[in-house]
Amino acid sequence: MQQQDLLLAGHPASLERSRECALRNTPAAGRHRPPETGGEIVDLSVRLRAKDRVKPPGIDDQVLAEQILRTFNTWSFKRQHPSDIGLMLNVISHTIRRSEPLSFALYWGKGPRCSLADPDMQCLDFLGAFSDRVKQGYAPGAAFSLIFTDTHAELNGYPQPGIEKYFHEVGAFARERGMCTRRLGELVRVSNIAPATDLNEADIEEATLLKLIASARKWYRGSGTPEDGARTYYRMNMVERRAVEAAFPNSIFITFNGSDLRALFPQHLPIFYMYSLRRGFGMKPWFLPLDASPCTATACTCTDATLNN
């Protein structure tokens, strides 16, 4: 997709809401214990104390941006190198000039469970540790926006009461930790973007489609075949990724997926490929535990089963 196909002028109310979300409730450093580095040597000699000014005298934005990036771009958190280091540094530099928290946005999905469980809490605490690491190098810290993928949950055939219950519980836990939440369906509705009428499914890379079909065979409970669900999911993402760019134009997008699904993510935002619960673990928390029984519209079968460490 070409740059001219993207309209970044999102709905003003949505943009303002996203900015307010990034500016408030930034978690304080030290709330979470940083994860073990597993022997990795992390250079923290460039740290700025929280009491210091955002940009000390004699240091330009680019140098400070590189220092901030080094605080969190480590193998303690990342599963792969980021998609575009240059673009990521531009986002950080823009944030420095505005003296605002560094904005991160990520999708949060729904699996068979309809209740908050231990894997969800572990993941949110891991994001909190990531936030603490950012604050070690940048006094305003980080601001996280969880984008609940209600549209994907509906496509997968999950009952609406369970979707609402799960996102409500995860949202309450996340907001207690200073994170903001949005609904992907809302972002699509309010964003002033051109519809993806020119999408040619023949342009879908075969490797991407095969991965989506394999995932649909595990989780898709909607009408039609898993192949139908995978293709619909792809078409939805082509619109949704532009809506996210419109709502979070100066953010770093985090995903628990790998770069093999890069086509699904916002094309003009830098992507940070991150572990989910801890270093070396990438399974999405909403699909855990793997033996969770799906909840139905009339019965919740969620258990207190926890993820084995």
C-alpha positions in Angstrom: 0.0 0.0 0.0 1.3 3.4 -1.0 1.7 6.4 1.3 -1.0 8.3 -0.7 -3.5 5.5 0.2 -3.3 6.4 3.9 -5.2 9.2 5.5 -3.6 10.1 8.8 -6.1 12.8 9.6 -8.1 10.7 12.1 -11.3 11.9 13.8 -10.2 14.8 16.0 -12.0 13.4 19.1 -10.3 10.0 18.7 -6.9 11.6 18.3 -7.4 13.9 21.3 -8.6 10.9 23.4 -5.5 8.9 22.4 -3.2 11.8 23.3 -4.9 12.3 26.7 -4.6 8.6 27.3 -0.8 8.9 26.7 -0.4 11.8 29.0 -2.2 10.5 32.1 -1.6 7.7 34.6 1.9 7.0 33.5 3.1 4.3 35.9 5.8 5.3 38.4 9.2 3.6 38.2 9.8 0.8 40.5 6.3 -0.5 40.6 7.4 -3.7 38.9 10.6 -5.6 39.4 12.6 -5.7 36.1 12.9 -9.1 34.6 16.0 -11.1 34.8 18.4 -10.5 31.9 19.6 -14.0 31.7 23.3 -13.0 31.7 22.8 -10.3 29.1 25.0 -7.2 29.6 22.8 -4.2 29.4 24.6 -0.8 29.2 22.7 1.5 31.5 25.5 4.1 31.8 23.3 6.4 29.7 20.4 6.4 32.3 18.9 9.7 33.3 17.6 9.9 36.8 13.8 10.6 37.0 14.4 13.9 38.8 16.6 15.2 35.9 15.1 17.3 33.1 13.7 15.6 30.0 16.7 16.8 28.0 19.8 17.8 29.9 21.9 20.7 28.6 24.4 19.8 25.8 22.6 16.8 24.4 20.5 16.9 21.2 17.3 15.0 20.5 18.9 12.3 18.3 21.5 11.4 20.9 18.9 11.3 23.7 16.6 9.2 21.5 19.3 6.6 21.0 20.0 6.5 24.7 16.3 6.0 25.5 16.0 3.3 22.8 18.9 1.3 24.3 17.1 1.2 27.7 14.3 -1.1 26.4 15.6 -2.5 23.0 17.2 -5.5 24.7 16.8 -9.2 24.4 15.2 -9.1 27.9 12.0 -7.9 26.0 12.4 -8.2 22.3 12.0 -11.5 20.3 13.3 -9.9 17.1 14.9 -6.7 16.1 12.4 -3.8 15.6 11.0 -3.3 12.1 12.5 0.2 11.5 15.1 1.6 13.9 15.2 4.9 12.1 11.5 5.5 12.3 11.5 4.4 15.9 14.1 7.0 16.7 12.0 9.6 14.9 9.0 8.8 17.1 11.2 9.0 20.3 12.7 12.3 19.1 9.2 13.7 18.5 8.1 12.7 22.0 11.2 14.3 23.5 10.4 17.6 21.9 6.9 17.5 23.3 8.1 16.4 26.8 5.5 13.6 26.8 5.5 10.0 27.8 6.7 7.6 25.0 3.5 6.1 23.5 3.2 2.4 22.9 0.1 0.8 21.4 -0.7 -2.9 21.1 -3.5 -5.3 20.2 -5.1 -7.3 23.0 -7.2 -10.2 21.8 -9.6 -12.7 23.3 -9.4 -16.5 23.4 -11.7 -19.2 24.9 -11.8 -17.7 28.4 -14.1 -14.9 29.4 -12.4 -14.1 32.7 -9.1 -12.5 33.7 -6.6 -15.2 34.5 -3.0 -15.5 35.6 -1.4 -15.4 32.1 -3.1 -12.0 31.5 -1.8 -10.6 34.8 1.7 -12.0 34.1 1.7 -10.3 30.7 0.5 -6.9 32.1 3.2 -7.1 34.8 5.8 -7.8 32.1 4.6 -4.7 30.2 4.9 -2.8 33.5 8.5 -4.0 33.8 9.1 -2.8 30.3 7.6 0.6 31.2 10.0 0.8 34.2 12.9 0.2 31.9 11.8 3.1 29.7 11.5 5.4 32.7 15.1 4.6 33.7 16.2 6.5 30.6 13.4 9.0 30.1 11.8 10.8 33.0 8.2 11.1 31.6 8.3 7.3 31.1 6.0 5.3 28.9 2.3 5.3 28.2 0.6 2.1 27.1 -2.7 1.8 25.1 -4.2 -1.7 24.9 -6.4 -2.0 21.9 -9.0 -4.6 22.6 -9.7 -6.5 19.3 -13.4 -6.8 19.8 -13.8 -7.1 16.0 -11.6 -10.2 15.9 -13.4 -11.8 18.8 -16.8 -11.3 17.1 -15.4 -12.8 13.9 -14.1 -15.8 15.7 -17.7 -16.5 17.0 -17.2 -15.8 20.7 -20.5 -14.8 22.5 -20.8 -11.1 23.1 -21.4 -11.4 26.9 -18.1 -13.2 27.2 -16.3 -10.7 25.1 -17.6 -7.8 27.3 -16.8 -9.6 30.5 -13.2 -10.5 29.5 -12.3 -7.1 28.2 -13.9 -5.4 31.2 -11.8 -7.5 33.7 -8.6 -7.1 31.7 -9.2 -3.4 31.3 -9.8 -2.9 35.0 -6.5 -4.7 35.9 -4.6 -2.7 33.2 -6.0 0.7 34.3 -4.9 0.0 37.9 -1.4 -0.1 36.4 -1.7 3.2 34.6 -2.5 1.7 31.2 -5.3 3.0 28.8 -7.7 0.9 26.8 -9.5 1.3 23.5 -11.8 -0.8 21.3 -10.6 -1.6 17.8 -14.1 -1.4 16.5 -14.4 2.1 17.9 -11.2 3.2 16.2 -12.4 1.9 12.9 -15.7 3.7 13.2 -14.3 7.1 14.1 -11.2 7.2 11.9 -11.4 9.2 8.7 -9.8 6.6 6.4 -10.5 5.4 2.9 -12.1 2.0 2.7 -10.0 -0.8 1.4 -12.0 -1.2 -1.8 -8.9 -1.8 -3.8 -7.8 -4.8 -1.9 -6.9 -7.7 -4.2 -6.8 -11.0 -2.2 -4.5 -12.3 -4.8 -1.9 -10.0 -3.4 -1.9 -11.8 0.0 1.4 -13.6 0.4 0.9 -17.3 0.5 3.0 -17.7 3.7 0.9 -15.1 5.5 -2.4 -16.7 4.4 -1.2 -20.2 5.5 -0.3 -18.9 8.9 -3.7 -17.2 9.3 -5.5 -20.4 8.2 -3.5 -22.5 10.7 -4.5 -20.1 13.5 -8.1 -20.0 12.4 -8.2 -23.8 12.6 -7.4 -23.5 16.3 -9.5 -20.5 17.3 -12.1 -19.8 14.6 -15.7 -20.6 15.6 -17.6 -18.3 13.2 -19.6 -19.2 10.1 -17.9 -20.8 7.1 -14.6 -22.6 7.0 -11.4 -21.6 8.7 -10.1 -20.5 5.3 -13.1 -18.2 5.0 -12.4 -16.8 8.5 -8.7 -16.3 7.7 -9.4 -14.3 4.5 -12.0 -12.2 6.3 -9.6 -11.6 9.1 -6.9 -10.4 6.6 -9.4 -8.0 4.9 -10.3 -6.6 8.3 -6.7 -6.0 9.3 -6.1 -4.0 6.1 -8.6 -1.4 7.3 -7.8 -1.7 11.0 -4.1 -1.1 10.7 -4.9 2.3 9.0 -7.3 3.2 11.8 -4.6 2.5 14.4 -2.2 4.7 12.5 -4.8 7.5 12.5 -5.4 7.2 16.2 -1.8 6.7 17.3 0.3 8.6 14.7 3.3 9.1 17.0 3.4 5.7 18.7 5.5 2.6 18.7 3.3 -0.5 17.9 4.0 -3.6 20.0 3.1 -7.1 18.9 3.6 -10.5 20.4 3.7 -11.9 16.9 6.8 -12.2 14.8 7.9 -10.3 11.7 6.4 -13.0 9.5 3.0 -11.3 10.1 4.3 -7.8 9.5 1.7 -7.2 6.8 -1.1 -7.1 9.4 0.4 -4.3 11.5 0.3 -0.5 10.9 2.5 0.1 7.9 3.8 3.5 8.9 4.5 2.9 12.6 7.7 1.3 13.9 7.0 -2.2 15.2 8.5 -3.7 18.4 8.4 -7.5 18.4 8.1 -8.4 22.1 7.9 -11.5 24.3 4.6 -11.8 26.1 5.0 -13.1 29.6 8.7 -13.3 30.1 11.9 -13.6 28.1 11.8 -16.5 25.7 8.0 -16.9 25.9 5.8 -15.6 23.0 2.4 -17.2 23.4 -0.4 -14.7 23.6 -1.9 -14.7 27.1 -5.5 -14.7 26.0 -5.0 -18.2 24.5 -3.6 -19.6 27.8 -3.9 -22.0 29.4 -4.1 -24.1 26.3 -6.6 -26.5 27.8 -9.1 -23.8 28.7 -12.7 -24.8 27.6 -14.5 -22.2 25.5 -17.2 -20.2 27.3 -20.7 -20.2 25.7 -23.5 -17.6 25.7 -25.2 -19.4 28.6 -22.3 -20.9 30.6 -18.8 -19.8 31.7 -16.4 -22.7 32.0 -13.4 -20.6 33.0 -11.2 -22.2 35.6 -8.5 -21.0 37.9 -5.9 -23.0 36.0 -2.6 -21.2 35.9 0.3 -21.2 33.5 3.1 -23.5 34.5 6.4 -21.7 34.9 
